[in-house]
Amino acid sequence: MALAGCGQEYPTSAPYNSGLPAPITGTAQPAGTPSIGKTSGPVALLVPLTGALAPAGQAIENAAKLAFPDNATPALDVRDTGGTPAGAASAAQAAIAAGDGLILGPLTAAEAKAVAPIAQAANVNVLSFTNDPTVAAPGLWALGISPDQQVKRVVAAAAAAGRTQVAALLPDNDFGHALAASLQAETGALSEPSPNIAFYQDGFPSLNQTVRTLSDFADRGQGLEAQIKAARDLDTQAGREKARQLQHQQIPPPSFNALFVGATANDTLAEIATLLPFYAVNQPQVQLMGPALWAGIAPQLGANSVYRGALYAAPDLTAAAGFDQKYQAAYNAAPSAISYVGFDAAAIARLVASQGGYTSTALTDPAGFAGTDGVVRLLPDGQVQRGLAVFQIAPGAPVITSPAPATLNSPNS
């Protein structure tokens, strides 16, 4: 998730006190399931207000305070983590000592892991902002949009169109490996063949070799090139005619019909856009897919013919228009992606506080909550489900090809 913040100071009086997410329908978690959490107290907001991640922390604080106007009940208790696990643990201990009944934050997975045992010992639930689902546990939810959520949605959309032979071109880093694990899980859940996954390292030579190998160009393309060369080497009229005919033959498509590209940097995407057609990996024979971070660069991708028609899953921010206007008016800046997560967490806290407290029974309403990032559902084991839309890259602006669901009724949504 992009973590660019606006860095603006919060005004004395924020002109926003409505638009809280609300449960759609449904009942609490199954009878007999132990409920975790407090029923009252202020709400702690643990964010980095100093250190390298301070811009993101300030953006979250700005958004959260729009859901907690002046003199709101419950009160919002903002505490600086410094962006470190030790700082987050210290902030959590201080918040619990002050009587806070729910923790929003911290930002990173490492901070969330440091806060988890402290919150668990105090019977305090945690809505963290990380998108790393490995921190999830009963009483701790990761609200960031995870690789699992975006991969599941876009791969299912491709499968519905018959694109079930999946390959992936992914960076050799934590993000790339998280995407790979999600692709393995989702193709398995759909009973599809195991995906052909290739990792590239920084630099054009590695990227070039990885695309060449993944595309199996040596067998698909070089075989045809070798035939053309052999015909020319005959140095006869028949040989030249055969070479001419072979030159008009198309290279067979690769063994996969869907390719997930995990790159997000513009320069890397530009290099991939050169390499894919060179190695005869082309749409529409191969459906390109990408991560939710493509939403921030969709216009640039739409200007490149290689990426037109590519798919990615991300929130449909139509529902966030009111929030965008209020944020812009309050801070004279546009909200960042992390701002939406921060606002939704704060608004959920306000809502459940008015309906009996911050218990897991209230937080895990099976119908979920309708927020700025779409519908979200918190599961008793700490996992989070989201209703994402599927977008298609097009000139100018992306278009929605599969709308975000309004509800998450199926246990496997």
C-alpha positions as CSV (number, residue, x, y, z in Angstrom):
1,M,0.0,0.0,0.0
2,A,1.2,3.5,-0.8
3,L,2.0,5.3,2.4
4,A,2.4,8.9,1.1
5,G,0.8,11.3,3.7
6,C,-0.3,14.9,3.3
7,G,1.6,16.2,6.3
8,Q,-0.9,18.9,7.2
9,E,-1.8,20.0,10.7
10,Y,-5.2,19.1,12.0
11,P,-7.4,22.2,12.4
12,T,-9.0,23.1,15.7
13,S,-12.5,22.1,14.5
14,A,-13.0,19.5,11.8
15,P,-16.1,20.1,9.7
16,Y,-17.1,16.4,9.5
17,N,-19.2,14.3,11.8
18,S,-21.2,12.0,9.6
19,G,-20.8,9.2,7.1
20,L,-19.8,6.5,9.6
21,P,-19.7,3.0,8.2
22,A,-22.7,1.0,9.3
23,P,-23.4,-2.8,9.5
24,I,-25.4,-3.8,6.5
25,T,-27.4,-6.7,8.1
26,G,-26.6,-9.8,10.0
27,T,-26.1,-11.1,13.5
28,A,-23.1,-11.3,15.8
29,Q,-20.6,-14.2,15.8
30,P,-21.9,-17.7,16.6
31,A,-23.3,-18.4,20.0
32,G,-20.8,-19.8,22.3
33,T,-17.8,-18.0,20.8
34,P,-15.9,-16.2,23.5
35,S,-16.1,-12.4,23.0
36,I,-12.9,-10.4,23.2
37,G,-12.6,-6.8,24.1
38,K,-13.8,-3.9,26.3
39,T,-17.2,-2.3,26.3
40,S,-16.1,1.3,27.0
41,G,-13.3,3.8,27.3
42,P,-11.5,6.2,24.9
43,V,-10.2,4.9,21.6
44,A,-6.4,4.9,21.2
45,L,-4.8,5.9,17.9
46,L,-1.2,4.6,17.6
47,V,0.5,6.2,14.6
48,P,4.1,7.3,13.8
49,L,4.1,11.1,14.2
50,T,7.9,11.2,14.3
51,G,10.4,9.3,12.2
52,A,10.5,8.3,8.5
53,L,6.8,7.2,8.5
54,A,5.5,10.4,10.1
55,P,3.8,11.6,6.9
56,A,1.7,8.4,6.8
57,G,0.9,8.7,10.5
58,Q,-0.2,12.3,10.1
59,A,-2.5,11.4,7.2
60,I,-4.1,8.7,9.3
61,E,-4.5,11.1,12.3
62,N,-6.1,13.6,10.0
63,A,-8.6,11.1,8.6
64,A,-9.4,9.6,12.0
65,K,-10.1,13.0,13.5
66,L,-12.8,13.6,10.8
67,A,-14.6,10.6,12.4
68,F,-14.0,12.0,15.9
69,P,-15.1,15.7,15.8
70,D,-14.4,17.9,18.8
71,N,-16.1,16.7,22.1
72,A,-17.0,13.4,20.4
73,T,-17.8,10.4,22.6
74,P,-15.8,8.3,23.0
75,A,-12.6,10.4,23.0
76,L,-9.7,9.8,20.6
77,D,-6.4,9.3,22.4
78,V,-3.6,9.9,19.8
79,R,-0.2,8.5,20.7
80,D,3.1,8.5,18.7
81,T,4.8,5.2,18.0
82,G,7.8,6.7,16.2
83,G,7.4,4.0,13.6
84,T,9.2,1.3,15.7
85,P,8.1,-1.8,17.5
86,A,9.5,-0.5,20.8
87,G,7.7,2.8,20.3
88,A,4.4,1.0,19.4
89,A,4.7,-1.2,22.5
90,S,5.3,1.7,24.7
91,A,2.4,3.7,23.2
92,A,0.1,0.7,23.7
93,Q,1.0,0.2,27.3
94,A,0.4,3.9,28.0
95,A,-3.0,3.8,26.2
96,I,-4.1,0.8,28.2
97,A,-2.9,2.3,31.4
98,A,-5.1,5.4,30.6
99,G,-8.1,3.2,30.2
100,D,-8.5,3.1,26.4
101,G,-10.9,0.3,25.3
102,L,-9.8,-0.1,21.7
103,I,-6.6,0.4,19.7
104,L,-6.5,1.7,16.2
105,G,-3.1,1.0,14.6
106,P,-0.2,0.7,14.7
107,L,0.9,1.2,11.1
108,T,3.4,-1.6,10.2
109,A,3.4,-5.3,10.7
110,A,6.4,-5.2,13.0
111,E,4.7,-2.7,15.2
112,A,1.5,-4.7,15.3
113,K,3.3,-7.8,16.3
114,A,4.9,-5.9,19.2
115,V,1.5,-4.5,20.3
116,A,-0.4,-7.9,20.0
117,P,0.7,-9.5,23.3
118,I,0.2,-6.3,25.3
119,A,-3.3,-5.8,23.9
120,Q,-4.2,-9.5,24.3
121,A,-3.1,-9.5,28.0
122,A,-5.4,-6.4,28.6
123,N,-8.3,-7.9,26.7
124,V,-8.2,-4.9,24.2
125,N,-9.0,-5.4,20.5
126,V,-6.8,-4.0,17.8
127,L,-7.6,-2.6,14.3
128,S,-4.2,-2.3,12.8
129,F,-3.4,-0.4,9.5
130,T,-0.9,-2.9,8.1
131,N,-1.8,-5.0,5.0
132,D,0.2,-8.0,6.2
133,P,-2.4,-10.7,7.1
134,T,0.2,-12.8,9.0
135,V,-0.3,-10.5,12.0
136,A,-4.0,-11.6,12.2
137,A,-5.2,-13.3,15.3
138,P,-8.4,-13.3,17.4
139,G,-8.7,-9.7,18.6
140,L,-6.2,-8.3,16.0
141,W,-7.2,-7.4,12.4
142,A,-5.0,-6.0,9.6
143,L,-7.2,-3.5,7.7
144,G,-4.8,-2.6,4.9
145,I,-5.7,-4.0,1.5
146,S,-3.6,-7.2,1.4
147,P,-2.1,-9.2,-1.5
148,D,-4.5,-12.0,-0.7
149,Q,-7.6,-9.8,-1.2
150,Q,-6.5,-8.2,-4.5
151,V,-5.1,-11.4,-6.0
152,K,-8.2,-13.4,-5.1
153,R,-10.5,-10.9,-6.7
154,V,-8.7,-10.4,-10.0
155,V,-7.7,-14.0,-10.5
156,A,-11.4,-15.0,-10.0
157,A,-12.5,-12.4,-12.5
158,A,-10.0,-13.7,-15.1
159,A,-11.1,-17.3,-14.4
160,A,-14.7,-16.3,-15.1
161,A,-13.5,-15.3,-18.5
162,G,-11.8,-18.6,-19.1
163,R,-8.2,-17.5,-18.2
164,T,-7.2,-20.3,-16.0
165,Q,-3.6,-21.0,-17.0
166,V,-1.9,-18.4,-14.8
167,A,1.7,-17.2,-14.8
168,A,3.3,-14.5,-12.8
169,L,6.3,-12.1,-13.3
170,L,7.1,-10.8,-9.8
171,P,9.8,-8.8,-8.0
172,D,12.1,-10.9,-5.9
173,N,11.2,-9.2,-2.6
174,D,8.7,-9.5,0.2
175,F,5.9,-8.1,-1.8
176,G,6.5,-10.3,-4.8
177,H,6.7,-13.4,-2.6
178,A,3.5,-12.4,-0.8
179,L,1.8,-12.1,-4.2
180,A,3.2,-15.5,-5.2
181,A,1.7,-17.2,-2.1
182,S,-1.6,-15.6,-2.8
183,L,-1.6,-16.7,-6.4
184,Q,-0.8,-20.3,-5.3
185,A,-3.6,-20.2,-2.8
186,E,-6.2,-18.8,-5.2
187,T,-5.5,-21.0,-8.2
188,G,-5.6,-23.9,-5.8
189,A,-9.0,-22.8,-4.5
190,L,-10.3,-22.5,-8.0
191,S,-8.9,-26.0,-8.9
192,E,-6.7,-24.4,-11.6
193,P,-3.2,-25.6,-12.6
194,S,-0.4,-24.4,-10.3
195,P,0.8,-21.0,-11.6
196,N,4.1,-20.6,-13.4
197,I,5.8,-18.0,-11.2
198,A,9.1,-16.3,-12.0
199,F,10.9,-13.7,-9.9
200,Y,13.2,-11.0,-11.3
201,Q,15.9,-9.0,-9.5
202,D,16.7,-5.4,-9.9
203,G,18.2,-4.5,-13.2
204,F,17.4,-5.0,-16.9
205,P,19.5,-8.1,-17.5
206,S,17.6,-10.1,-14.8
207,L,14.3,-8.8,-16.0
208,N,15.1,-9.7,-19.6
209,Q,16.2,-13.2,-18.8
210,T,13.3,-13.8,-16.5
211,V,10.7,-12.7,-19.2
212,R,12.5,-14.8,-21.8
213,T,12.5,-17.9,-19.6
214,L,8.9,-17.5,-18.4
215,S,7.7,-17.0,-22.0
216,D,9.5,-20.2,-23.1
217,F,10.7,-18.2,-26.1
218,A,13.5,-20.5,-26.8
219,D,11.1,-23.2,-28.0
220,R,8.3,-21.0,-29.3
221,G,10.2,-18.3,-31.1
222,Q,13.7,-19.5,-31.7
223,G,12.5,-22.6,-33.3
224,L,10.8,-20.6,-36.0
225,E,13.8,-18.3,-36.3
226,A,16.0,-21.4,-36.8
227,Q,13.8,-22.6,-39.6
228,I,13.9,-19.3,-41.3
229,K,17.7,-19.2,-41.1
230,A,18.0,-22.8,-42.3
231,A,15.9,-22.0,-45.4
232,R,17.9,-18.9,-46.2
233,D,21.1,-20.8,-45.8
234,L,20.0,-23.1,-48.7
235,D,20.7,-20.2,-50.9
236,T,18.1,-21.4,-53.4
237,Q,15.0,-20.0,-54.8
238,A,13.0,-22.6,-53.0
239,G,14.8,-21.9,-49.8
240,R,14.2,-18.1,-50.1
241,E,10.5,-18.8,-50.8
242,K,10.2,-21.0,-47.8
243,A,11.9,-18.4,-45.6
244,R,9.4,-15.8,-46.8
245,Q,6.5,-18.0,-46.0
246,L,7.9,-18.8,-42.5
247,Q,8.4,-15.1,-41.8
248,H,4.6,-14.6,-42.1
249,Q,3.9,-17.3,-39.5
250,Q,2.9,-16.1,-36.1
251,I,4.9,-17.4,-33.1
252,P,2.6,-19.7,-31.0
253,P,1.2,-18.2,-27.8
254,P,2.8,-19.2,-24.5
255,S,1.5,-22.0,-22.3
256,F,-0.3,-19.5,-20.1
257,N,-3.3,-17.3,-21.0
258,A,-3.1,-15.0,-17.9
259,L,-0.1,-13.2,-16.6
260,F,0.1,-11.4,-13.3
261,V,2.7,-8.6,-13.4
262,G,3.8,-7.5,-9.9
263,A,5.9,-4.5,-10.9
264,T,4.7,-1.1,-9.7
265,A,7.6,1.3,-10.6
266,N,7.1,3.2,-13.8
267,D,10.6,2.4,-15.2
268,T,10.2,-1.3,-14.6
269,L,6.8,-1.3,-16.1
270,A,8.1,0.5,-19.2
271,E,10.9,-2.2,-19.6
272,I,8.3,-5.0,-19.2
273,A,6.2,-3.3,-21.9
274,T,9.1,-3.6,-24.3
275,L,10.0,-7.2,-23.4
276,L,6.5,-8.8,-23.5
277,P,5.9,-8.2,-27.2
278,F,9.5,-8.9,-28.0
279,Y,9.0,-12.4,-26.6
280,A,5.5,-12.7,-28.1
281,V,3.5,-12.4,-24.9
282,N,0.6,-10.3,-26.2
283,Q,-3.0,-9.4,-25.3
284,P,-5.6,-10.7,-26.1
285,Q,-3.9,-14.1,-26.2
286,V,-2.6,-13.4,-22.7
287,Q,-4.7,-11.4,-20.2
288,L,-2.4,-9.1,-18.2
289,M,-3.2,-8.6,-14.5
290,G,-1.6,-6.5,-11.8
291,P,-1.8,-5.4,-8.1
292,A,-4.0,-2.8,-6.5
293,L,-1.2,-0.3,-6.6
294,W,-1.8,0.1,-10.3
295,A,-4.8,2.3,-9.4
296,G,-2.3,5.1,-8.6
297,I,-0.6,4.9,-12.0
298,A,-3.6,3.8,-14.2
299,P,-3.4,6.9,-16.5
300,Q,0.2,6.3,-17.3
301,L,-0.4,2.6,-18.0
302,G,-3.4,3.5,-20.2
303,A,-1.1,5.5,-22.4
304,N,0.9,2.4,-23.2
305,S,-0.8,0.1,-25.6
306,V,0.8,-3.0,-24.1
307,Y,-1.2,-2.5,-20.8
308,R,-4.5,-1.5,-22.3
309,G,-7.0,-4.2,-21.3
310,A,-5.0,-5.3,-18.2
311,L,-7.0,-5.9,-15.0
312,Y,-6.4,-5.1,-11.4
313,A,-8.6,-5.2,-8.3
314,A,-8.9,-2.2,-6.0
315,P,-11.5,-0.2,-4.0
316,D,-14.1,1.7,-6.0
317,L,-13.7,5.1,-4.4
318,T,-17.1,6.4,-5.6
319,A,-18.4,6.0,-2.0
320,A,-15.5,8.1,-0.7
321,A,-16.4,11.2,-2.6
322,G,-17.9,12.9,0.5
323,F,-14.9,12.0,2.6
324,D,-12.6,13.3,-0.1
325,Q,-14.4,16.7,-0.1
326,K,-14.3,17.0,3.7
327,Y,-10.7,16.0,3.9
328,Q,-9.7,18.5,1.2
329,A,-11.7,21.3,3.0
330,A,-10.2,20.5,6.4
331,Y,-6.6,20.1,5.3
332,N,-6.3,21.7,1.9
333,A,-4.9,18.4,0.5
334,A,-6.2,15.3,-1.1
335,P,-6.3,12.1,1.1
336,S,-3.8,9.4,0.5
337,A,-4.7,5.7,0.2
338,I,-3.8,5.1,3.9
339,S,-6.2,7.9,4.9
340,Y,-9.2,5.8,3.8
341,V,-8.1,2.9,6.0
342,G,-7.6,5.3,8.9
343,F,-11.0,6.9,8.5
344,D,-12.8,3.6,8.2
345,A,-11.1,2.2,11.3
346,A,-12.1,5.3,13.3
347,A,-15.6,5.3,12.0
348,I,-16.1,1.6,12.8
349,A,-14.8,2.4,16.3
350,R,-17.4,5.2,16.7
351,L,-20.2,3.0,15.5
352,V,-19.5,0.0,17.7
353,A,-19.0,2.2,20.7
354,S,-22.6,3.4,20.2
355,Q,-23.8,-0.2,20.0
356,G,-22.4,-1.8,23.1
357,G,-18.7,-1.4,22.9
358,Y,-15.5,-2.7,21.2
359,T,-16.1,-6.4,21.6
360,S,-15.3,-8.9,18.9
361,T,-19.0,-9.8,18.8
362,A,-19.7,-6.3,17.6
363,L,-16.7,-6.0,15.3
364,T,-17.3,-9.3,13.6
365,D,-20.8,-8.7,12.4
366,P,-20.9,-11.2,9.5
367,A,-22.5,-8.6,7.2
368,G,-19.5,-6.3,7.6
369,F,-19.3,-2.5,7.3
370,A,-19.7,-0.2,4.4
371,G,-16.7,2.2,4.4
372,T,-14.9,4.5,2.0
373,D,-12.9,1.6,0.7
374,G,-16.0,-0.5,0.1
375,V,-17.6,-3.2,2.2
376,V,-15.2,-4.8,4.7
377,R,-15.8,-7.8,7.1
378,L,-13.8,-8.7,10.1
379,L,-13.7,-12.5,10.9
380,P,-13.3,-13.9,14.4
381,D,-9.9,-15.4,13.6
382,G,-8.5,-11.9,12.7
383,Q,-8.7,-12.3,8.9
384,V,-10.3,-9.5,6.9
385,Q,-12.5,-9.8,3.7
386,R,-13.0,-6.8,1.3
387,G,-15.4,-6.1,-1.5
388,L,-13.1,-4.9,-4.3
389,A,-14.0,-3.8,-7.8
390,V,-12.1,-5.1,-10.9
391,F,-10.7,-2.3,-13.2
392,Q,-9.5,-2.5,-16.7
393,I,-6.7,-0.3,-18.0
394,A,-7.9,2.0,-20.7
395,P,-6.8,5.3,-22.4
396,G,-7.4,8.2,-20.1
397,A,-8.9,6.4,-17.1
398,P,-9.5,2.8,-16.0
399,V,-13.0,1.4,-16.4
400,I,-14.8,-1.0,-14.0
401,T,-15.5,-4.3,-15.5
402,S,-16.8,-6.0,-12.3
403,P,-18.4,-3.7,-9.7
404,A,-17.5,-4.0,-6.0
405,P,-20.0,-6.1,-4.2
406,A,-22.4,-4.3,-1.9
407,T,-22.4,-7.2,0.6
408,L,-20.2,-10.1,1.5
409,N,-22.7,-12.8,2.1
410,S,-20.7,-15.9,1.2
411,P,-18.2,-17.2,3.8
412,N,-15.7,-17.4,0.9
413,S,-16.3,-13.9,-0.5
